[in-house]
Amino acid sequence: MPQILIRRLDQHVVRQLRAKAAADGVSAEEEARRILRRSLVGEVPAMSLIDFIRTMPDVGDGRIFR
């Protein structure tokens, strides 16, 4: 599979990429792939069930699950 190397990225951009990757539970490399795919191809990768659940807001105190 082809690879690219991007030099001279602004440190702020790198920090934002790493933060977004951490929030999404993926590597910075995977996050960069997703960003490129979405912006260039318009493709949004299918979300796994666990990823979907992670996007749900944390509301309530969980009483209905007790």
DSSP file (Angstrom, degrees, kcal/mol; ACC not computed):
  #  RESIDUE AA STRUCTURE BP1 BP2  ACC     N-H-->O    O-->H-N    N-H-->O    O-->H-N    TCO  KAPPA ALPHA  PHI   PSI    X-CA   Y-CA   Z-CA
    1    1 A M              0   0    0      0, 0.0     0, 0.0     0, 0.0     0, 0.0   0.000 360.0 360.0 360.0 138.2    0.0    0.0    0.0
    2    2 A P        -     0   0    0      0, 0.0     2,-0.3     0, 0.0     0, 0.0  -0.200 360.0-157.5 -62.1 153.9    1.4    3.5   -0.8
    3    3 A Q        -     0   0    0      2,-0.0     2,-0.3     0, 0.0     0, 0.0  -0.921   5.7-158.8-129.4 156.4    2.7    5.7    1.9
    4    4 A I        -     0   0    0     -2,-0.3     2,-0.5     2,-0.0     0, 0.0  -0.967   5.4-152.7-131.9 153.5    3.2    9.4    2.3
    5    5 A L        -     0   0    0     -2,-0.3     2,-0.6     2,-0.0    -2,-0.0  -0.995   8.1-161.4-124.9 126.0    5.4   11.5    4.6
    6    6 A I        -     0   0    0     -2,-0.5     3,-0.3     3,-0.0     2,-0.2  -0.935  12.2-167.5-112.5 117.3    4.4   15.0    5.5
    7    7 A R        +     0   0    0     -2,-0.6    -2,-0.0     1,-0.2     0, 0.0  -0.606  59.0  27.0-100.6 161.8    7.1   17.2    6.8
    8    8 A R  S    S+     0   0    0     -2,-0.2     2,-0.3     1,-0.2    -1,-0.2   0.862  71.3 170.9  59.2  43.4    7.0   20.5    8.6
    9    9 A L        -     0   0    0     -3,-0.3    -1,-0.2     1,-0.1     2,-0.1  -0.625  42.5-103.1 -78.8 143.2    3.6   20.2   10.2
   10   10 A D    >>  -     0   0    0     -2,-0.3     4,-1.9     1,-0.1     3,-0.5  -0.439  25.6-127.5 -63.4 136.6    2.7   22.9   12.6
   11   11 A Q  H 3> S+     0   0    0      1,-0.3     4,-2.4     2,-0.2     5,-0.2   0.844 109.6  57.8 -57.9 -35.1    3.0   21.6   16.2
   12   12 A H  H 3> S+     0   0    0      2,-0.2     4,-2.4     1,-0.2    -1,-0.3   0.899 105.0  50.6 -62.1 -40.6   -0.6   22.7   16.9
   13   13 A V  H <> S+     0   0    0     -3,-0.5     4,-2.5     2,-0.2    -2,-0.2   0.911 110.2  49.6 -63.6 -43.0   -1.9   20.6   14.1
   14   14 A V  H  X S+     0   0    0     -4,-1.9     4,-2.5     2,-0.2    -2,-0.2   0.914 111.1  49.2 -63.6 -43.2    0.0   17.5   15.4
   15   15 A R  H  X S+     0   0    0     -4,-2.4     4,-2.5     1,-0.2    -2,-0.2   0.916 112.0  48.5 -62.3 -43.0   -1.4   18.1   18.9
   16   16 A Q  H  X S+     0   0    0     -4,-2.4     4,-2.5     2,-0.2     5,-0.2   0.903 111.2  50.5 -64.3 -41.1   -4.9   18.4   17.5
   17   17 A L  H  X S+     0   0    0     -4,-2.5     4,-2.5     2,-0.2    -2,-0.2   0.931 112.4  46.4 -62.3 -46.1   -4.5   15.3   15.4
   18   18 A R  H  X S+     0   0    0     -4,-2.5     4,-2.5     2,-0.2    -2,-0.2   0.891 112.6  50.2 -64.4 -39.6   -3.3   13.3   18.4
   19   19 A A  H  X S+     0   0    0     -4,-2.5     4,-2.3     2,-0.2    -2,-0.2   0.920 112.4  46.3 -65.6 -43.3   -6.1   14.6   20.7
   20   20 A K  H  X S+     0   0    0     -4,-2.5     4,-1.9     2,-0.2    -2,-0.2   0.906 112.4  51.1 -65.4 -41.2   -8.7   13.7   18.1
   21   21 A A  H  X>S+     0   0    0     -4,-2.5     5,-2.6    -5,-0.2     4,-0.7   0.923 110.7  48.4 -61.2 -44.8   -7.2   10.3   17.6
   22   22 A A  H ><5S+     0   0    0     -4,-2.5     3,-0.8     1,-0.2    -2,-0.2   0.910 110.3  51.2 -62.7 -42.2   -7.2    9.7   21.3
   23   23 A A  H 3<5S+     0   0    0     -4,-2.3    -1,-0.2     1,-0.2    -2,-0.2   0.842 113.7  45.1 -63.8 -32.8  -10.8   10.8   21.7
   24   24 A D  H 3<5S-     0   0    0     -4,-1.9    -1,-0.2    -5,-0.2    -2,-0.2   0.494 113.1-120.2 -89.1  -4.3  -11.7    8.4   18.8
   25   25 A G  T <<5S+     0   0    0     -3,-0.8     2,-0.3    -4,-0.7    -3,-0.2   0.808  75.4 108.3  72.0  30.4   -9.7    5.5   20.3
   26   26 A V  S   <S-     0   0    0     -5,-2.6    -1,-0.3    -6,-0.1    -2,-0.2  -0.824  74.0 -88.6-130.5 170.5   -7.4    5.2   17.3
   27   27 A S     >  -     0   0    0     -2,-0.3     4,-2.4     1,-0.1     5,-0.2  -0.337  36.9-113.5 -73.7 161.5   -3.8    5.9   16.4
   28   28 A A  H  > S+     0   0    0      1,-0.2     4,-2.4     2,-0.2     5,-0.2   0.866 119.4  55.8 -62.3 -35.3   -2.8    9.3   15.0
   29   29 A E  H  > S+     0   0    0      2,-0.2     4,-2.1     1,-0.2    -1,-0.2   0.925 108.6  45.7 -63.4 -45.0   -2.0    7.5   11.7
   30   30 A E  H  > S+     0   0    0      2,-0.2     4,-2.5     1,-0.2    -2,-0.2   0.896 111.7  52.5 -65.3 -39.3   -5.5    6.0   11.5
   31   31 A E  H  X S+     0   0    0     -4,-2.4     4,-2.5     2,-0.2    -2,-0.2   0.914 108.6  50.1 -62.6 -42.0   -7.0    9.4   12.3
   32   32 A A  H  X S+     0   0    0     -4,-2.4     4,-2.6     2,-0.2     5,-0.2   0.906 109.7  51.7 -62.2 -41.2   -5.0   11.1    9.5
   33   33 A R  H  X S+     0   0    0     -4,-2.1     4,-2.8     1,-0.2    -2,-0.2   0.928 110.6  48.2 -58.9 -45.4   -6.2    8.3    7.1
   34   34 A R  H  X S+     0   0    0     -4,-2.5     4,-2.8     2,-0.2     5,-0.2   0.909 111.4  49.5 -62.8 -43.1   -9.8    9.0    8.1
   35   35 A I  H  X S+     0   0    0     -4,-2.5     4,-2.5     2,-0.2     5,-0.2   0.934 113.7  45.6 -63.1 -46.2   -9.5   12.8    7.7
   36   36 A L  H  X S+     0   0    0     -4,-2.6     4,-2.6     2,-0.2     5,-0.5   0.930 113.4  49.8 -62.2 -45.2   -7.9   12.4    4.3
   37   37 A R  H  X>S+     0   0    0     -4,-2.8     4,-2.3    -5,-0.2     5,-1.2   0.934 113.6  45.4 -59.9 -47.2  -10.5    9.8    3.2
   38   38 A R  H  X5S+     0   0    0     -4,-2.8     4,-0.5     4,-0.2    -1,-0.2   0.918 117.7  42.8 -63.3 -43.8  -13.4   12.0    4.3
   39   39 A S  H  <5S+     0   0    0     -4,-2.5    -1,-0.2    -5,-0.2    -2,-0.2   0.833 125.8  30.4 -76.4 -31.0  -12.0   15.2    2.8
   40   40 A L  H  <5S+     0   0    0     -4,-2.6    -3,-0.2    -5,-0.2    -2,-0.2   0.835 135.0  21.9 -96.9 -37.0  -10.9   13.8   -0.5
   41   41 A V  H  <5S-     0   0    0     -4,-2.3    -3,-0.2    -5,-0.5    -2,-0.1   0.648  89.7-130.6-106.3 -21.0  -13.2   10.9   -1.2
   42   42 A G     << +     0   0    0     -5,-1.2     2,-0.4    -4,-0.5    -4,-0.2   0.553  59.1 143.7  79.1   6.8  -16.2   11.9    0.9
   43   43 A E        -     0   0    0     -6,-1.0    -1,-0.3    -9,-0.0    -2,-0.2  -0.658  37.1-161.6 -85.3 131.3  -16.2    8.4    2.3
   44   44 A V        -     0   0    0     -2,-0.4     3,-0.1    -3,-0.1   -10,-0.0  -0.958  25.2-124.5-109.7 116.5  -17.1    7.9    5.9
   45   45 A P        -     0   0    0      0, 0.0   -11,-0.0     0, 0.0    -7,-0.0  -0.242  34.5 -93.8 -61.3 147.4  -15.9    4.6    7.2
   46   46 A A        -     0   0    0      1,-0.1     2,-0.4     0, 0.0     0, 0.0  -0.323  41.3-128.2 -59.7 140.9  -18.5    2.4    8.8
   47   47 A M        -     0   0    0     -3,-0.1    -1,-0.1     1,-0.0     2,-0.0  -0.781  15.8-129.0 -96.5 134.2  -18.7    2.8   12.5
   48   48 A S     >  -     0   0    0     -2,-0.4     4,-2.4     1,-0.1     5,-0.2  -0.332  28.1-107.3 -72.6 163.3  -18.5   -0.3   14.8
   49   49 A L  H  > S+     0   0    0      1,-0.2     4,-2.6     2,-0.2     5,-0.2   0.912 120.8  50.5 -59.0 -43.8  -21.1   -0.7   17.5
   50   50 A I  H  > S+     0   0    0      1,-0.2     4,-2.0     2,-0.2    -1,-0.2   0.895 110.1  49.7 -65.3 -38.4  -18.7    0.2   20.2
   51   51 A D  H  > S+     0   0    0      2,-0.2     4,-1.0     1,-0.2    -1,-0.2   0.900 110.9  50.6 -64.9 -39.2  -17.6    3.3   18.4
   52   52 A F  H >X S+     0   0    0     -4,-2.4     3,-0.8     1,-0.2     4,-0.6   0.929 109.4  50.0 -62.7 -45.3  -21.2    4.3   18.0
   53   53 A I  H >< S+     0   0    0     -4,-2.6     3,-1.3     1,-0.3    -1,-0.2   0.885 105.8  57.5 -61.3 -38.7  -21.9    3.8   21.7
   54   54 A R  H 3< S+     0   0    0     -4,-2.0    -1,-0.3     1,-0.3    -2,-0.2   0.770 101.1  57.2 -63.6 -25.4  -18.9    5.9   22.5
   55   55 A T  H << S+     0   0    0     -4,-1.0    -1,-0.3    -3,-0.8    -2,-0.2   0.639  84.3 103.7 -79.9 -13.2  -20.4    8.8   20.6
   56   56 A M  S << S-     0   0    0     -3,-1.3     2,-0.0    -4,-0.6    -3,-0.0  -0.448  82.0-107.1 -72.3 140.0  -23.6    8.8   22.7
   57   57 A P        -     0   0    0      0, 0.0     2,-1.2     0, 0.0    -1,-0.1  -0.357  25.4-120.1 -66.7 146.1  -23.8   11.5   25.3
   58   58 A D        +     0   0    0     -2,-0.0     2,-0.3     3,-0.0    -2,-0.0  -0.734  53.5 155.6 -87.8  94.5  -23.3   10.5   28.9
   59   59 A V        +     0   0    0     -2,-1.2     3,-0.3     3,-0.0    -3,-0.0  -0.865  35.6  15.2-122.4 155.3  -26.6   11.6   30.4
   60   60 A G  S    S-     0   0    0     -2,-0.3     0, 0.0     1,-0.2     0, 0.0  -0.085  84.0 -87.7  77.0-179.4  -28.6   10.5   33.5
   61   61 A D        -     0   0    0      0, 0.0    -1,-0.2     0, 0.0    -3,-0.0   0.303  56.8-107.7-114.1   7.7  -27.3    8.4   36.4
   62   62 A G  S >  S+     0   0    0     -3,-0.3     3,-1.9     1,-0.0     4,-0.2   0.585  71.4 139.5  83.3  10.1  -28.0    4.9   35.0
   63   63 A R  G >   +     0   0    0      1,-0.3     3,-1.7     2,-0.2    -1,-0.0   0.843  66.4  61.6 -57.8 -34.1  -30.9    4.1   37.2
   64   64 A I  G 3  S+     0   0    0      1,-0.3    -1,-0.3     2,-0.1    -2,-0.0   0.674 102.1  54.0 -69.1 -12.2  -32.8    2.4   34.4
   65   65 A F  G <         0   0    0     -3,-1.9    -1,-0.3     1,-0.2    -2,-0.2   0.378 360.0 360.0-100.3   3.8  -30.0   -0.1   34.1
   66   66 A R    <         0   0    0     -3,-1.7    -1,-0.2    -4,-0.2    -2,-0.1   0.469 360.0 360.0 -91.5 360.0  -30.0   -1.2   37.7
